[in-house]
Amino acid sequence: MERFEVLSPDKVTIEFDIPYYTSKEKAFEAFDNWKKRYEFQGYYSSVDYGRIPLDELEDYIYVREISNQLNN
């Protein structure tokens, strides 16, 4: 089973209640919903990158596949 996580430009998960998404499409849907939280100010404020315009935000996020390894 594929699992993906989405991290902000500051490498923090965008949603703490959902640790992963079951497809890349669902991960990007979650990103779109998360991005809407910043529409009123027009940018995302990043510790590392400063103000990121919302139309560029996707270039700064991290969508990565989570390994299916079992913890021992």
C-alpha positions in Angstrom: 0.0 0.0 0.0 1.3 3.4 -1.0 1.4 6.1 1.7 2.4 9.7 1.3 3.0 12.6 3.7 3.0 16.3 2.9 5.4 18.6 4.7 5.3 22.4 4.6 8.3 24.4 3.4 9.5 24.3 7.0 9.3 20.5 6.9 6.3 20.3 9.3 3.4 18.1 8.5 0.5 20.1 7.1 -2.2 18.1 9.0 -1.5 16.5 12.4 -4.8 14.5 12.5 -3.9 12.5 9.4 -0.4 11.1 9.4 -0.4 10.0 5.8 -2.5 9.9 2.6 -3.2 6.8 0.5 -2.5 8.3 -2.8 -0.6 11.2 -4.3 -3.9 12.7 -5.5 -5.2 12.7 -1.9 -2.0 14.3 -0.7 -2.3 17.1 -3.2 -6.0 17.6 -2.3 -4.9 18.0 1.3 -2.3 20.5 0.2 -4.9 22.5 -1.7 -7.1 22.6 1.4 -4.2 23.6 3.6 -3.1 26.3 1.2 -6.6 27.9 1.4 -5.9 28.8 5.1 -3.4 31.4 3.8 -5.6 33.0 1.1 -6.6 35.9 3.4 -3.0 37.1 3.7 -1.9 36.1 0.2 1.2 34.2 1.1 2.7 31.5 3.3 5.3 32.8 5.8 8.2 30.4 6.0 11.0 30.4 8.6 13.5 29.3 5.9 12.2 31.1 2.8 10.3 34.1 4.0 7.0 35.0 2.3 6.1 32.5 -0.4 3.4 33.6 -2.8 0.6 31.1 -2.9 0.9 30.5 -6.6 4.5 29.3 -5.9 3.8 27.4 -2.7 3.6 24.0 -4.4 7.2 24.3 -5.4 8.3 24.5 -1.8 6.3 21.7 -0.2 7.6 18.1 0.3 5.4 15.2 -0.8 7.1 12.0 -0.1 6.3 8.3 -0.1 6.5 6.7 3.3 8.2 3.4 3.5 6.2 0.3 4.4 8.8 -1.0 6.8 7.6 -2.5 10.0 9.0 -1.2 13.3 10.8 -3.8 15.3 
